[in-house]
């Protein structure tokens, strides 16, 4: 599996497409400005509109705004005080990612 990432540039307010990431998970184009770039790995799933899902992406599920997280070796989200792994009950394409460059869409 090829690892994929997206990088958010907090100063330019834009995503960096196909960034080069080093072995320590740092964006190679990174400057000395601490905290400028946020590196997000692809989790291997897509939403119902075929948008790739990355760590820390926001999405709606059962009318709740949730965030993709990584805990105990699995990607999932926190809901009602519990960590729920995506493998528990959400199939690929069952929800929609909310992103700065994608209009907000609520699960139908």
PAVOBA-82159 format. One record per atom (N, C-alpha, C, CB): residue in three letters; atom name; x, y, z. Coordinates in steps of 0.05 Angstrom, whole numbers, plus 32768, in hexadecimal, padded with zeros to 4 digits. Atoms other than C-alpha are relative to their C-alpha. Glycine has a CB too. Layout:
REM PAVOBA-82159
+---------+-------+------+-------+------+
! residuo ! atomo ! east ! north !   up !
+---------+-------+------+-------+------+
!     ALA !    CA !    X !     Y !    Z !
...
+---------+-------+------+-------+------+
REM end
This chain:
REM PAVOBA-82159
+---------+-------+------+-------+------+
! residuo ! atomo ! east ! north !   up !
+---------+-------+------+-------+------+
!     UNK !     N ! 8011 !  7FE8 ! 8000 !
!     UNK !    CA ! 8000 !  8000 ! 8000 !
!     UNK !     C ! 8012 !  8019 ! 8000 !
!     UNK !    CB ! 7FED !  8000 ! 8018 !
!     UNK !     N ! 7FF1 !  7FE6 ! 8000 !
!     UNK !    CA ! 801A !  8045 ! 7FEE !
!     UNK !     C ! 7FF4 !  8012 ! 8014 !
!     UNK !    CB ! 7FFF !  800C ! 7FE3 !
!     UNK !     N ! 800A !  7FEE ! 7FEC !
!     UNK !    CA ! 8014 !  8076 ! 8026 !
!     UNK !     C ! 7FFB !  801B ! 7FF2 !
!     UNK !    CB ! 8015 !  8004 ! 8017 !
!     UNK !     N ! 8008 !  7FE7 ! 800B !
!     UNK !    CA ! 7FF0 !  80B6 ! 8014 !
!     UNK !     C ! 7FFB !  8014 ! 8017 !
!     UNK !    CB ! 7FE6 !  7FFD ! 7FEE !
!     UNK !     N ! 8003 !  7FEB ! 7FEC !
!     UNK !    CA ! 7FEE !  80F8 ! 8039 !
!     UNK !     C ! 7FF4 !  8019 ! 7FF2 !
!     UNK !    CB ! 801B !  8007 ! 800D !
!     UNK !     N ! 8006 !  7FE5 ! 8009 !
!     UNK !    CA ! 7FD1 !  813D ! 8033 !
!     UNK !     C ! 800B !  8013 ! 8016 !
!     UNK !    CB ! 7FE0 !  8005 ! 7FFB !
!     UNK !     N ! 7FF4 !  7FED ! 7FED !
!     UNK !    CA ! 7FF0 !  817B ! 8053 !
!     UNK !     C ! 7FF1 !  801A ! 7FFF !
!     UNK !    CB ! 801E !  8004 ! 7FF9 !
!     UNK !     N ! 800E !  7FE6 ! 7FFE !
!     UNK !    CA ! 7FCB !  81B9 ! 806B !
!     UNK !     C ! 8014 !  8015 ! 8007 !
!     UNK !    CB ! 7FE9 !  7FFF ! 8015 !
!     UNK !     N ! 7FEE !  7FE9 ! 7FFA !
!     UNK !    CA ! 7FF3 !  81FA ! 8067 !
!     UNK !     C ! 7FEF !  8015 ! 800E !
!     UNK !    CB ! 800C !  800C ! 7FE5 !
!     UNK !     N ! 8011 !  7FEE ! 7FEF !
!     UNK !    CA ! 7FD6 !  8224 ! 80A0 !
!     UNK !     C ! 8004 !  801D ! 7FF9 !
!     UNK !    CB ! 8007 !  7FFB ! 801D !
!     UNK !     N ! 7FFC !  7FE4 ! 8007 !
!     UNK !    CA ! 7FF4 !  8265 ! 8086 !
!     UNK !     C ! 7FF2 !  8007 ! 7FE5 !
!     UNK !    CB ! 801E !  8006 ! 7FFE !
!     UNK !     N ! 800C !  7FFB ! 801A !
!     UNK !    CA ! 7FDD !  825F ! 803D !
!     UNK !     C ! 7FE3 !  7FF6 ! 7FFF !
!     UNK !    CB ! 8010 !  7FF3 ! 7FEA !
!     UNK !     N ! 801B !  800B ! 8000 !
!     UNK !    CA ! 7F9C !  823C ! 8051 !
!     UNK !     C ! 7FFA !  7FEF ! 7FE8 !
!     UNK !    CB ! 7FEC !  8016 ! 8003 !
!     UNK !     N ! 8004 !  8011 ! 8018 !
!     UNK !    CA ! 7FA3 !  8207 ! 801B !
!     UNK !     C ! 800C !  7FE4 ! 8005 !
!     UNK !    CB ! 800E !  800D ! 7FE8 !
!     UNK !     N ! 7FF5 !  801B ! 7FFF !
!     UNK !    CA ! 7FAF !  81BD ! 8013 !
!     UNK !     C ! 8017 !  7FFD ! 7FEC !
!     UNK !    CB ! 7FEA !  7FEB ! 7FF9 !
!     UNK !     N ! 7FEA !  8006 ! 8012 !
!     UNK !    CA ! 7FF1 !  81A5 ! 7FF5 !
!     UNK !     C ! 7FFB !  7FE5 ! 7FF4 !
!     UNK !    CB ! 801C !  8002 ! 800F !
!     UNK !     N ! 8007 !  8018 ! 800E !
!     UNK !    CA ! 7FE3 !  8170 ! 7FC1 !
!     UNK !     C ! 8019 !  7FEF ! 7FFC !
!     UNK !    CB ! 7FF3 !  8006 ! 7FE5 !
!     UNK !     N ! 7FEA !  8013 ! 8004 !
!     UNK !    CA ! 8010 !  8132 ! 7FBF !
!     UNK !     C ! 801A !  8009 ! 800D !
!     UNK !    CB ! 8004 !  7FFA ! 7FE2 !
!     UNK !     N ! 7FE8 !  7FF6 ! 7FF3 !
!     UNK !    CA ! 8041 !  814B ! 7FF3 !
!     UNK !     C ! 8016 !  7FEA ! 8004 !
!     UNK !    CB ! 7FF9 !  800B ! 801C !
!     UNK !     N ! 7FEA !  8012 ! 7FFA !
!     UNK !    CA ! 8085 !  812B ! 7FFF !
!     UNK !     C ! 8004 !  7FFF ! 801E !
!     UNK !    CB ! 801B !  8009 ! 7FF1 !
!     UNK !     N ! 7FFF !  8003 ! 7FE3 !
!     UNK !    CA ! 8088 !  810F ! 8046 !
!     UNK !     C ! 8019 !  7FEF ! 8006 !
!     UNK !    CB ! 7FE6 !  7FF2 ! 800B !
!     UNK !     N ! 7FE8 !  8010 ! 7FF9 !
!     UNK !    CA ! 80C8 !  80F6 ! 8068 !
!     UNK !     C ! 7FF8 !  7FE9 ! 8014 !
!     UNK !    CB ! 8015 !  8012 ! 800D !
!     UNK !     N ! 8005 !  8017 ! 7FEF !
!     UNK !    CA ! 80CE !  80B8 ! 8095 !
!     UNK !     C ! 7FF6 !  8007 ! 801B !
!     UNK !    CB ! 801A !  7FF0 ! 8003 !
!     UNK !     N ! 800A !  7FF7 ! 7FE6 !
!     UNK !    CA ! 80BE !  80E1 ! 80D3 !
!     UNK !     C ! 7FE4 !  800D ! 7FFE !
!     UNK !    CB ! 8013 !  8014 ! 800C !
!     UNK !     N ! 801B !  7FF6 ! 8003 !
!     UNK !    CA ! 807B !  80F7 ! 80B6 !
!     UNK !     C ! 7FFF !  801E ! 7FFC !
!     UNK !    CB ! 7FEF !  7FF9 ! 8016 !
!     UNK !     N ! 7FFF !  7FE2 ! 8004 !
!     UNK !    CA ! 8092 !  813F ! 80A7 !
!     UNK !     C ! 7FFF !  8006 ! 7FE3 !
!     UNK !    CB ! 801A !  800B ! 800D !
!     UNK !     N ! 8001 !  7FF7 ! 801B !
!     UNK !    CA ! 8082 !  8164 ! 8068 !
!     UNK !     C ! 801B !  800B ! 7FF8 !
!     UNK !    CB ! 7FEA !  8016 ! 7FFD !
!     UNK !     N ! 7FE5 !  7FF9 ! 8009 !
!     UNK !    CA ! 80C3 !  816C ! 8041 !
!     UNK !     C ! 8002 !  801E ! 7FFA !
!     UNK !    CB ! 8008 !  7FF0 ! 7FE8 !
!     UNK !     N ! 8000 !  7FE4 ! 8006 !
!     UNK !    CA ! 80B0 !  81B3 ! 802B !
!     UNK !     C ! 7FFD !  8012 ! 8019 !
!     UNK !    CB ! 7FEA !  8006 ! 7FED !
!     UNK !     N ! 8004 !  7FF2 ! 7FE7 !
!     UNK !    CA ! 80A8 !  81C6 ! 8074 !
!     UNK !     C ! 8016 !  8015 ! 8006 !
!     UNK !    CB ! 7FFD !  7FED ! 8017 !
!     UNK !     N ! 7FED !  7FEC ! 7FF9 !
!     UNK !    CA ! 80C9 !  8206 ! 808B !
!     UNK !     C ! 8005 !  8000 ! 801E !
!     UNK !    CB ! 7FF6 !  801C ! 7FF7 !
!     UNK !     N ! 7FFA !  7FFF ! 7FE3 !
!     UNK !    CA ! 80E2 !  8219 ! 80D0 !
!     UNK !     C ! 7FE8 !  800B ! 8010 !
!     UNK !    CB ! 8018 !  8011 ! 8005 !
!     UNK !     N ! 8018 !  7FF6 ! 7FF2 !
!     UNK !    CA ! 809D !  8236 ! 80E0 !
!     UNK !     C ! 7FF1 !  7FE9 ! 800E !
!     UNK !    CB ! 7FED !  800F ! 7FEC !
!     UNK !     N ! 800C !  8016 ! 7FF1 !
!     UNK !    CA ! 8086 !  8207 ! 8117 !
!     UNK !     C ! 7FE1 !  8002 ! 7FFE !
!     UNK !    CB ! 8009 !  8002 ! 801D !
!     UNK !     N ! 801D !  8002 ! 8001 !
!     UNK !    CA ! 803E !  81F0 ! 810F !
!     UNK !     C ! 7FF3 !  800A ! 7FE7 !
!     UNK !    CB ! 7FF5 !  800F ! 8017 !
!     UNK !     N ! 800C !  7FF5 ! 8019 !
!     UNK !    CA ! 8034 !  820C ! 80C9 !
!     UNK !     C ! 7FF2 !  7FEA ! 7FF1 !
!     UNK !    CB ! 8016 !  800C ! 7FEF !
!     UNK !     N ! 800B !  8016 ! 8011 !
!     UNK !    CA ! 8026 !  81C8 ! 80A8 !
!     UNK !     C ! 7FF4 !  7FEA ! 8011 !
!     UNK !    CB ! 8015 !  7FF5 ! 7FEE !
!     UNK !     N ! 800D !  8016 ! 7FF2 !
!     UNK !    CA ! 7FF6 !  8192 ! 80BE !
!     UNK !     C ! 7FFF !  7FE9 ! 7FEC !
!     UNK !    CB ! 7FE3 !  8007 ! 8009 !
!     UNK !     N ! 7FFF !  8018 ! 8011 !
!     UNK !    CA ! 8005 !  814D ! 809F !
!     UNK !     C ! 7FEB !  7FED ! 8008 !
!     UNK !    CB ! 801D !  7FF3 ! 8002 !
!     UNK !     N ! 8016 !  8013 ! 7FFB !
!     UNK !    CA ! 7FCA !  811E ! 8099 !
!     UNK !     C ! 8003 !  7FE7 ! 7FEF !
!     UNK !    CB ! 7FE5 !  800D ! 7FFC !
!     UNK !     N ! 7FFF !  8018 ! 8010 !
!     UNK !    CA ! 7FD0 !  80D5 ! 8083 !
!     UNK !     C ! 7FE5 !  7FF7 ! 7FF7 !
!     UNK !    CB ! 800D !  7FE9 ! 8011 !
!     UNK !     N ! 8018 !  800C ! 800B !
!     UNK !    CA ! 7F9C !  80B4 ! 8057 !
!     UNK !     C ! 7FFA !  7FE6 ! 800F !
!     UNK !    CB ! 8004 !  7FF9 ! 7FE1 !
!     UNK !     N ! 8007 !  8018 ! 7FF0 !
!     UNK !    CA ! 7F76 !  807E ! 807E !
!     UNK !     C ! 7FF7 !  7FE8 ! 7FF0 !
!     UNK !    CB ! 7FEA !  8008 ! 8014 !
!     UNK !     N ! 8007 !  8017 ! 8011 !
!     UNK !    CA ! 7F65 !  8052 ! 8042 !
!     UNK !     C ! 7FE3 !  7FFD ! 7FFA !
!     UNK !    CB ! 800A !  7FE7 ! 800D !
!     UNK !     N ! 801C !  8001 ! 8005 !
!     UNK !    CA ! 7F1B !  8062 ! 803F !
!     UNK !     C ! 7FF7 !  8019 ! 7FF0 !
!     UNK !    CB ! 7FF0 !  7FFE ! 801A !
!     UNK !     N ! 800C !  7FE9 ! 800E !
!     UNK !    CA ! 7EEF !  808F ! 8014 !
!     UNK !     C ! 7FE4 !  8004 ! 800A !
!     UNK !    CB ! 8001 !  7FFC ! 7FE1 !
!     UNK !     N ! 801B !  7FFB ! 7FF8 !
!     UNK !    CA ! 7EAE !  80B1 ! 8024 !
!     UNK !     C ! 7FED !  7FF9 ! 7FE8 !
!     UNK !    CB ! 7FFC !  801E ! 8008 !
!     UNK !     N ! 8014 !  8008 ! 8014 !
!     UNK !    CA ! 7E6D !  80A7 ! 7FFC !
!     UNK !     C ! 8003 !  8010 ! 7FE6 !
!     UNK !    CB ! 7FE5 !  8003 ! 800A !
!     UNK !     N ! 7FFB !  7FF0 ! 8018 !
!     UNK !    CA ! 7E85 !  80DC ! 7FC9 !
!     UNK !     C ! 801C !  7FFA ! 7FF5 !
!     UNK !    CB ! 7FFD !  801E ! 8005 !
!     UNK !     N ! 7FE6 !  8009 ! 8009 !
!     UNK !    CA ! 7EC7 !  80B7 ! 7FBE !
!     UNK !     C ! 8017 !  8013 ! 8008 !
!     UNK !    CB ! 8001 !  7FFC ! 7FE3 !
!     UNK !     N ! 7FEA !  7FEF ! 7FF5 !
!     UNK !    CA ! 7EEF !  80EC ! 7FE5 !
!     UNK !     C ! 8011 !  7FF0 ! 8013 !
!     UNK !    CB ! 7FF4 !  801A ! 800E !
!     UNK !     N ! 7FEE !  800E ! 7FEE !
!     UNK !    CA ! 7F2C !  80CF ! 8007 !
!     UNK !     C ! 7FFD !  800B ! 801D !
!     UNK !    CB ! 801D !  8001 ! 7FF6 !
!     UNK !     N ! 8002 !  7FF8 ! 7FE4 !
!     UNK !    CA ! 7F29 !  80D1 ! 8054 !
!     UNK !     C ! 801C !  8000 ! 800C !
!     UNK !    CB ! 7FEC !  7FED ! 800F !
!     UNK !     N ! 7FE6 !  7FFC ! 7FF3 !
!     UNK !    CA ! 7F65 !  80EA ! 807B !
!     UNK !     C ! 7FFC !  8004 ! 801E !
!     UNK !    CB ! 8010 !  8017 ! 7FF4 !
!     UNK !     N ! 8001 !  7FFC ! 7FE4 !
!     UNK !    CA ! 7F75 !  80EC ! 80C5 !
!     UNK !     C ! 7FF9 !  801D ! 8006 !
!     UNK !    CB ! 801C !  7FF9 ! 800D !
!     UNK !     N ! 800A !  7FE5 ! 7FF7 !
!     UNK !    CA ! 7F54 !  8129 ! 80E8 !
!     UNK !     C ! 7FEC !  800C ! 7FED !
!     UNK !    CB ! 8018 !  8012 ! 8002 !
!     UNK !     N ! 8016 !  7FF5 ! 8010 !
!     UNK !    CA ! 7F20 !  8132 ! 80B0 !
!     UNK !     C ! 7FE7 !  8000 ! 8011 !
!     UNK !    CB ! 7FFD !  7FEF ! 7FE6 !
!     UNK !     N ! 801A !  7FFE ! 7FF3 !
!     UNK !    CA ! 7EDC !  8147 ! 80CA !
!     UNK !     C ! 7FEB !  7FF3 ! 7FEF !
!     UNK !    CB ! 7FF9 !  801D ! 8007 !
!     UNK !     N ! 8016 !  800B ! 800F !
!     UNK !    CA ! 7E9D !  8122 ! 80B6 !
!     UNK !     C ! 7FE7 !  8000 ! 8011 !
!     UNK !    CB ! 8007 !  7FE3 ! 7FF7 !
!     UNK !     N ! 8019 !  8001 ! 7FF2 !
!     UNK !    CA ! 7E54 !  811C ! 80C9 !
!     UNK !     C ! 7FF6 !  7FE3 ! 8000 !
!     UNK !    CB ! 7FEB !  8013 ! 7FF4 !
!     UNK !     N ! 800C !  801A ! 7FFD !
!     UNK !    CA ! 7E35 !  80DC ! 80E3 !
!     UNK !     C ! 7FEA !  8002 ! 8015 !
!     UNK !    CB ! 8016 !  7FEA ! 8008 !
!     UNK !     N ! 8017 !  7FFD ! 7FEE !
!     UNK !    CA ! 7DF0 !  80D8 ! 8103 !
!     UNK !     C ! 7FFD !  801C ! 800B !
!     UNK !    CB ! 8003 !  7FEC ! 8018 !
!     UNK !     N ! 8003 !  7FE3 ! 7FFA !
!     UNK !    CA ! 7DED !  8124 ! 8102 !
!     UNK !     C ! 8014 !  800B ! 8014 !
!     UNK !    CB ! 7FE4 !  8005 ! 800B !
!     UNK !     N ! 7FEB !  7FF6 ! 7FEF !
!     UNK !    CA ! 7E2C !  812A ! 812C !
!     UNK !     C ! 8018 !  8006 ! 7FEF !
!     UNK !    CB ! 8007 !  7FEB ! 8016 !
!     UNK !     N ! 7FE7 !  7FF9 ! 800E !
!     UNK !    CA ! 7E6B !  814D ! 8113 !
!     UNK !     C ! 8016 !  7FF2 ! 800F !
!     UNK !    CB ! 8005 !  801F ! 7FFE !
!     UNK !     N ! 7FEB !  8010 ! 7FF4 !
!     UNK !    CA ! 7EA5 !  811D ! 8121 !
!     UNK !     C ! 801A !  8004 ! 7FF1 !
!     UNK !    CB ! 7FF8 !  7FE2 ! 7FFF !
!     UNK !     N ! 7FE6 !  7FFE ! 800C !
!     UNK !    CA ! 7EEF !  811A ! 8112 !
!     UNK !     C ! 800E !  7FE5 ! 7FFF !
!     UNK !    CB ! 8011 !  8014 ! 8010 !
!     UNK !     N ! 7FF1 !  8019 ! 8003 !
!     UNK !    CA ! 7F19 !  80E0 ! 80F8 !
!     UNK !     C ! 8017 !  8001 ! 8013 !
!     UNK !    CB ! 8009 !  7FFC ! 7FE2 !
!     UNK !     N ! 7FEB !  8002 ! 7FEC !
!     UNK !    CA ! 7F49 !  80C9 ! 812E !
!     UNK !     C ! 800E !  7FE5 ! 7FFD !
!     UNK !    CB ! 7FF5 !  8004 ! 801D !
!     UNK !     N ! 7FF2 !  8019 ! 8000 !
!     UNK !    CA ! 7F7C !  8092 ! 8138 !
!     UNK !     C ! 8006 !  7FF8 ! 801D !
!     UNK !    CB ! 801B !  8002 ! 7FF0 !
!     UNK !     N ! 7FFC !  8009 ! 7FE4 !
!     UNK !    CA ! 7F7C !  806A ! 8179 !
!     UNK !     C ! 8000 !  7FE2 ! 8001 !
!     UNK !    CB ! 7FE9 !  800B ! 8012 !
!     UNK !     N ! 7FFE !  801D ! 7FFC !
!     UNK !    CA ! 7F8F !  8024 ! 818F !
!     UNK !     C ! 8004 !  7FF1 ! 7FE5 !
!     UNK !    CB ! 7FE7 !  7FF5 ! 800D !
!     UNK !     N ! 7FF9 !  800D ! 8019 !
!     UNK !    CA ! 7FAA !  8014 ! 8149 !
!     UNK !     C ! 7FEA !  8000 ! 7FEB !
!     UNK !    CB ! 8007 !  7FE4 ! 8005 !
!     UNK !     N ! 8016 !  7FFF ! 8014 !
!     UNK !    CA ! 7F6A !  8026 ! 8124 !
!     UNK !     C ! 7FF7 !  801D ! 7FFB !
!     UNK !    CB ! 7FE8 !  7FEF ! 800A !
!     UNK !     N ! 800D !  7FE7 ! 8006 !
!     UNK !    CA ! 7F4A !  8061 ! 8101 !
!     UNK !     C ! 7FE3 !  7FFF ! 8008 !
!     UNK !    CB ! 8003 !  8008 ! 7FE2 !
!     UNK !     N ! 801C !  7FFF ! 7FF8 !
!     UNK !    CA ! 7F07 !  8077 ! 811C !
!     UNK !     C ! 7FF9 !  801C ! 8009 !
!     UNK !    CB ! 7FFB !  7FEC ! 8017 !
!     UNK !     N ! 800A !  7FE6 ! 7FF6 !
!     UNK !    CA ! 7EE4 !  80AF ! 8142 !
!     UNK !     C ! 7FF6 !  7FFD ! 801C !
!     UNK !    CB ! 7FEB !  800B ! 7FED !
!     UNK !     N ! 800B !  8001 ! 7FE5 !
!     UNK !    CA ! 7ECB !  80C1 ! 8187 !
!     UNK !     C ! 7FE2 !  8008 ! 7FFE !
!     UNK !    CB ! 800F !  8014 ! 8013 !
!     UNK !     N ! 801D !  7FFC ! 8001 !
!     UNK !    CA ! 7E7F !  80BC ! 818F !
!     UNK !     C ! 7FF4 !  7FF7 ! 801A !
!     UNK !    CB ! 7FF3 !  7FF1 ! 7FE8 !
!     UNK !     N ! 800D !  8006 ! 7FE7 !
!     UNK !    CA ! 7E57 !  80BF ! 81CF !
!     UNK !     C ! 8014 !  7FF6 ! 8015 !
!     UNK !    CB ! 7FEA !  7FEA ! 7FFC !
!     UNK !     N ! 7FEC !  8006 ! 7FEC !
!     UNK !    CA ! 7E97 !  80BB ! 81F9 !
!     UNK !     C ! 8010 !  7FE7 ! 7FFA !
!     UNK !    CB ! 7FF3 !  7FFD ! 8019 !
!     UNK !     N ! 7FF1 !  8019 ! 8007 !
!     UNK !    CA ! 7EB1 !  807C ! 81D5 !
!     UNK !     C ! 800F !  8004 ! 7FE6 !
!     UNK !    CB ! 7FEC !  7FE8 ! 7FFD !
!     UNK !     N ! 7FF2 !  8000 ! 801A !
!     UNK !    CA ! 7EE5 !  8071 ! 819F !
!     UNK !     C ! 7FF4 !  7FE9 ! 7FF0 !
!     UNK !    CB ! 801F !  7FFC ! 8005 !
!     UNK !     N ! 800C !  8013 ! 8012 !
!     UNK !    CA ! 7EC4 !  804E ! 8164 !
!     UNK !     C ! 8012 !  7FFC ! 7FE8 !
!     UNK !    CB ! 7FE3 !  8008 ! 7FF8 !
!     UNK !     N ! 7FF0 !  8005 ! 8018 !
!     UNK !    CA ! 7EF0 !  802D ! 8130 !
!     UNK !     C ! 7FEF !  7FFF ! 7FE7 !
!     UNK !    CB ! 800F !  7FE5 ! 8004 !
!     UNK !     N ! 800F !  8001 ! 8018 !
!     UNK !    CA ! 7EDA !  8034 ! 80E8 !
!     UNK !     C ! 7FF8 !  7FE3 ! 7FF8 !
!     UNK !    CB ! 8010 !  800C ! 7FE9 !
!     UNK !     N ! 8006 !  801C ! 8008 !
!     UNK !    CA ! 7EDC !  7FE8 ! 80E1 !
!     UNK !     C ! 7FE8 !  7FF5 ! 800F !
!     UNK !    CB ! 8018 !  7FEE ! 8005 !
!     UNK !     N ! 8016 !  800A ! 7FF0 !
!     UNK !    CA ! 7EA4 !  7FE1 ! 8115 !
!     UNK !     C ! 7FE6 !  8000 ! 7FF0 !
!     UNK !    CB ! 7FFD !  8010 ! 8019 !
!     UNK !     N ! 801A !  7FFF ! 800E !
!     UNK !    CA ! 7E68 !  7FF8 ! 80EC !
!     UNK !     C ! 7FFE !  8013 ! 7FE9 !
!     UNK !    CB ! 7FEB !  8007 ! 8014 !
!     UNK !     N ! 8001 !  7FEE ! 8017 !
!     UNK !    CA ! 7E79 !  802C ! 80B8 !
!     UNK !     C ! 800F !  7FF4 ! 7FE8 !
!     UNK !    CB ! 800B !  801C ! 8007 !
!     UNK !     N ! 7FF4 !  800A ! 8018 !
!     UNK !    CA ! 7E86 !  8012 ! 8073 !
!     UNK !     C ! 800A !  8018 ! 7FEF !
!     UNK !    CB ! 7FEC !  7FEF ! 7FEF !
!     UNK !     N ! 7FF6 !  7FEC ! 8011 !
!     UNK !    CA ! 7EAD !  8039 ! 8040 !
!     UNK !     C ! 7FE9 !  800C ! 7FF0 !
!     UNK !    CB ! 8016 !  7FF5 ! 7FEC !
!     UNK !     N ! 8014 !  7FF3 ! 8010 !
!     UNK !    CA ! 7E81 !  806D ! 801F !
!     UNK !     C ! 7FE6 !  8005 ! 8010 !
!     UNK !    CB ! 7FFA !  7FF1 ! 7FE8 !
!     UNK !     N ! 8018 !  7FFE ! 7FF0 !
!     UNK !    CA ! 7E4E !  806F ! 8059 !
!     UNK !     C ! 7FFC !  801C ! 800B !
!     UNK !    CB ! 8001 !  7FEC ! 8016 !
!     UNK !     N ! 8001 !  7FE5 ! 7FF5 !
!     UNK !    CA ! 7E5C !  80B8 ! 806B !
!     UNK !     C ! 800F !  8013 ! 7FEE !
!     UNK !    CB ! 800B !  8001 ! 801D !
!     UNK !     N ! 7FF4 !  7FEC ! 8011 !
!     UNK !    CA ! 7E76 !  80F9 ! 804F !
!     UNK !     C ! 8014 !  8011 ! 8011 !
!     UNK !    CB ! 7FEB !  8012 ! 7FF4 !
!     UNK !     N ! 7FEC !  7FF0 ! 7FF3 !
!     UNK !    CA ! 7EB5 !  811E ! 8062 !
!     UNK !     C ! 7FFA !  801E ! 7FFC !
!     UNK !    CB ! 801D !  7FFA ! 7FF4 !
!     UNK !     N ! 8003 !  7FE3 ! 8001 !
!     UNK !    CA ! 7EB1 !  8169 ! 8072 !
!     UNK !     C ! 801C !  800B ! 7FFF !
!     UNK !    CB ! 7FEF !  800B ! 8019 !
!     UNK !     N ! 7FE5 !  7FF7 ! 8003 !
!     UNK !    CA ! 7EEE !  818D ! 805B !
!     UNK !     C ! 8000 !  801D ! 7FF7 !
!     UNK !    CB ! 8010 !  7FEE ! 7FEB !
!     UNK !     N ! 7FFF !  7FE4 ! 8009 !
!     UNK !    CA ! 7F05 !  81D4 ! 804E !
!     UNK !     C ! 7FFD !  8003 ! 7FE2 !
!     UNK !    CB ! 801B !  800C ! 8009 !
!     UNK !     N ! 8002 !  7FFD ! 801D !
!     UNK !    CA ! 7F08 !  81C6 ! 8004 !
!     UNK !     C ! 7FE8 !  7FF0 ! 7FF5 !
!     UNK !    CB ! 801A !  7FF7 ! 7FF3 !
!     UNK !     N ! 8017 !  800E ! 8009 !
!     UNK !    CA ! 7EC8 !  819C ! 8001 !
!     UNK !     C ! 7FE8 !  800C ! 800F !
!     UNK !    CB ! 8002 !  7FE1 ! 8006 !
!     UNK !     N ! 8017 !  7FF4 ! 7FF3 !
!     UNK !    CA ! 7E83 !  81B9 ! 800F !
!     UNK !     C ! 7FF6 !  7FED ! 8015 !
!     UNK !    CB ! 7FEA !  8007 ! 7FEC !
!     UNK !     N ! 800A !  8011 ! 7FEB !
!     UNK !    CA ! 7E63 !  81A0 ! 804F !
!     UNK !     C ! 7FE8 !  7FF1 ! 7FF7 !
!     UNK !    CB ! 7FF9 !  8011 ! 8019 !
!     UNK !     N ! 8016 !  8012 ! 8008 !
!     UNK !    CA ! 7E35 !  8165 ! 8041 !
!     UNK !     C ! 7FF9 !  7FEE ! 8018 !
!     UNK !    CB ! 8007 !  7FEF ! 7FE7 !
!     UNK !     N ! 8009 !  8010 ! 7FE9 !
!     UNK !    CA ! 7E0C !  8140 ! 8075 !
!     UNK !     C ! 7FF8 !  7FE4 ! 7FF6 !
!     UNK !    CB ! 7FE9 !  800E ! 800F !
!     UNK !     N ! 8008 !  801B ! 8007 !
!     UNK !    CA ! 7E02 !  80F4 ! 8073 !
!     UNK !     C ! 7FE3 !  7FFF ! 7FFA !
!     UNK !    CB ! 8007 !  7FEC ! 8018 !
!     UNK !     N ! 801C !  8002 ! 8008 !
!     UNK !    CA ! 7DC3 !  80E4 ! 804E !
!     UNK !     C ! 7FF2 !  7FE7 ! 800B !
!     UNK !    CB ! 7FFE !  8001 ! 7FE1 !
+---------+-------+------+-------+------+
REM end
